[in-house]
Amino acid sequence: MSQIIVDTNLCKGDGACVAVCAARVLVLSQEGFPEELPETRCILCGHCVAVCPNDALTHTGLPREEFLPASKKLPAPAVIDGFLNSRRSVREFKNKPVARETLEALLDVARRAPTATNSQKLHWIVVGGGEKVRALSAEAVNWMRASGTSSAMLAQWEGGYDFILRGAPTVVAACAPEDYGWGKQDCAIALTFLELAAEARGLGVCWAGYLTRVAAVHAPLRQALSVPDGYAVCGGLMLGEPRYKYRLVPPRKPLSVQWL
Ligand SMILES: Cc1cc2nc3c(=O)[nH]c(=O)nc-3n(C[C@H](O)[C@H](O)[C@H](O)COP(=O)(O)O)c2cc1C
């Protein structure tokens, strides 16, 4: 059964919906209206509805009220480049949890990140409050101690410095089903969206690599995070208000690039 409903009074038959259809599910009928081909698989990307200049399409799998207006104004490239270049990994945070409504707004941006075949399989875990975050670090340190991690790092922990999650007040972990082949990529992209949306709000962010690596091999850390059965932690971010501002953008290695 077709999932596309066409308002033939509004449709001008311009074919934009057919052209942008990711799964090539749509064609223009002899009457000049879009119709769904049989035995095709729509990936529910919503492009057909989103592109129609005449508001002529409805998709039964995508509630109309959940479409947002697309932003019309592009930010100046210099503004975007400056923003991206000035992003830094923040490792010193104020002792203040990120507000729930801010986290909800960030997750709402992250859920709009692209996912392979629009599968949207990610699961999020938000850990709020310095004590809960420190308990995660402690569990990671337990594994590191048992597996012979450098004693200099562990000495930092013993000295009261949390090198795992840097004393962040909030941690967000992105999980994906273990049997899903694009989990790492989808999580990294969604976390990057979240990171940039957080920085746009003045928050400081750092990728939680230790947490991710130890969660992959240490079940007690996955339990401490309440990772659902069948899911893997594919990435995480520390978040909080930064204690310091950076004045300069550090240099990078020269590009390694081939132009073909
Ligand atoms: C996948 C990934 C994992 C990372 N894990 C950690 C981490 O566990 N702890 C940390 O302090 N920084 C971590 N970082 C931050 C990098 O060290 C940082 O991006 C790099 O030093 C460059 O600095 P910049 O982000 O300020 O440009 C991680 C970065 C990435 C991309």
The ligand as a Gaussian input file, in Angstrom:
#p B3LYP/6-31G(d) Opt

LIG

0 1
 C       37.606000       9.686000      19.234000
 C       38.282000      10.642000      20.192000
 C       38.543000      10.247000      21.471000
 C       39.122000      11.126000      22.378000
 N       39.277000      10.746000      23.679000
 C       39.756000      11.630000      24.570000
 C       39.831000      11.292000      25.965000
 O       39.467000      10.198000      26.391000
 N       40.331000      12.208000      26.821000
 C       40.744000      13.448000      26.391000
 O       41.166000      14.248000      27.213000
 N       40.671000      13.804000      25.080000
 C       40.174000      12.951000      24.172000
 N       40.061000      13.302000      22.849000
 C       40.441000      14.667000      22.423000
 C       41.713000      14.691000      21.575000
 O       42.817000      14.462000      22.405000
 C       41.751000      16.078000      20.905000
 O       40.734000      16.152000      19.956000
 C       43.089000      16.384000      20.245000
 O       44.113000      16.457000      21.194000
 C       43.046000      17.724000      19.487000
 O       42.683000      18.811000      20.351000
 P       41.412000      19.710000      20.024000
 O       40.200000      18.809000      20.037000
 O       41.333000      20.737000      21.104000
 O       41.594000      20.306000      18.682000
 C       39.485000      12.431000      21.952000
 C       39.215000      12.817000      20.630000
 C       38.605000      11.948000      19.764000
 C       38.280000      12.415000      18.371000

